[in-house]
């Protein structure tokens, strides 16, 4: 069961009015004191949660700009489905490279400044994308390069977020916190869909990139002026913890743990299928239902995902606080996220009316958000001292798998002229990842060598 570190109003940094130390028993007191010194004070925590929510929203607005504009770009520059797949897949090439680096740096110095630098950089790239498209006649190569840079700069975001959550928040609240912040991703996709549907018709595809780039720049400016000055330096772990964290044997030791690989594989499968849906759903609806309003299918699924994500986070925290084992809760959340949601994806195969298609996609995406309380926070259960680096490794593999699956999906659509093969492939990948996690998944801490803490 969940280890209840404190009680009452002192349960975690979100409720503490000051970063003052708490009293602990002698055994393990050094580790717990270091942890408490790193917790966010209550007021600062509220500010950061709000800004991370908005930042995640803008991150996905920038990420979704290309999939939403893909049809317009393909028409303007005469792209085939394979060309569109290359451009959309370019993001994941870049996304692979900075995951581990971003997580490792965040683990050592704190993730707040890493997130700030990342946001400034992707704001510039987003705003410059329309200019890049008109630099020459090789638009596929130019836009693929722009997407590669976008992935490179956004790759540090989620590993830094995972590192922050493990450093600043205690175990029982991590699921709810991550679910709340990840609601920003669903809101970002929703806003990008709604905004894109209007801006594409009125102002052209270029306007969407300009708007998102400027808004992200304003967010980064607010973070710099109002929050970064209040962040205390990350307190270093105990010598034993630090030695283990910096040891060259860390990766070899973790690679021998089946729960780590189960978590990594499940995350890779979930990420790749999510990225495939994210990249191709606008095209699916546009081609299958050409007379349907884009504001419906680009908005409703992500509107459903917001309360669903909050519900998953609340359910996770509620069950853990009621005494259910953490491992059971993590697996339940993942079963809903990868198992039940895949049933609705499979139902899209064949001749499906527009209303049912939107309903099935909305149900699948909504249930998929339960992943935020499953594998997404499992890395903080298993490896809290190096959560950012491990999550970066997971995200790197997920991005690479996403690159492959997005490109393969474009090929399948081009060759078979049917979406059934894509939906069947997504279901198969999800079922494989879920099965491995249910069998081998665990929450026992494995990142301190022989000093293991049973959860």
QUIPE-V247936 format. One record per helix or strand. SS is the DSSP state (alpha for helix, beta for strand). FROM is the first residue (numbers start at 0). LEN is the number of residues. If there is no record, write none. Layout:
ss/from/len
SS/FROM/LEN
SS/FROM/LEN
//
This chain:
ss/from/len
alpha/7/3
alpha/28/10
alpha/41/36
alpha/80/17
alpha/98/11
alpha/111/22
alpha/138/30
alpha/170/32
alpha/204/22
alpha/227/3
alpha/238/8
alpha/249/5
alpha/257/31
alpha/293/4
alpha/299/22
alpha/325/21
alpha/353/20
alpha/374/8
alpha/383/33
alpha/419/21
//
